[in-house]
Amino acid sequence: MLKLADVLRTDVFRTDVFASLGRDEKGQTMAEYGVVLALITLAVLAGLTLLSSNINSALTSVANLLP
């Protein structure tokens, strides 16, 4: 026959197991890194697009200095 203490211990154990499942943040952290990397990539691409004419003229002037 089950005693009340055994039932309470089982319920506490079950609660601890389910609570620990919610604390695993490894996947969430990797997703956050992915979002940050995507935002940085978009910012770099936007910057290169906006500065492309200046970059092209700078490279052309350097190439003209070379023999």
N, C-alpha and C positions, 0 to 999 in steps of 0.2 A: 504494500500500500504506500502511495506517495505521501510524503509529509509536506507541509506548507513550506518549510525551509528549502526542500529540494526543488519545489516548483519555482520559488523565488530565485534560487541560484541559477536555474536553467534560464529563466527570463532575463536575469541580469547578464548572463553570458551571451544570450542571443542579442540583447541590446548592444553590448560591447562589440560584437562581431559586425553588426550592421553599421554601427557608428564608425568603426575603423574603415569600412569600405568607402565612406564618404570623405575620409581624410586623405586618401591617396591622390596627391596632386601632381604626380609625375607627368601624366598626359596633358594636364591643363597647362603646365609650365612649358612643355614643348610646343603646344598650340600658341601660347603667348609669344614665344620666341619666333615662331613662324610668321605671326602677324607683324611683329616688329621688323623682321627681315624684309617682308613684303613692302612695308611702308618706307623703309630706308631705300630699297631698290627703286620704288616709284619716285622718290625724291631725287635720287641720283639721276635717273633717266630724264626727269623733268628739267633738272638743272643743266644737263648736257644738251638737251634740246633747245633750251633758251639761250645757251651760250655757244651754240654750234658755230655761228658765223664768226664770233670772236676767236674761238679755238682754231677754226680753219685759217683765218688771217694770221694768227700767231705762228701756226705751223708753216704756212707759206713763207712768211718772213724769215723764219729760221732756215728753211730749205734754200732760200735764195742766198743766204750767207755762206752756205756750204759750197765748196768747189765742185 
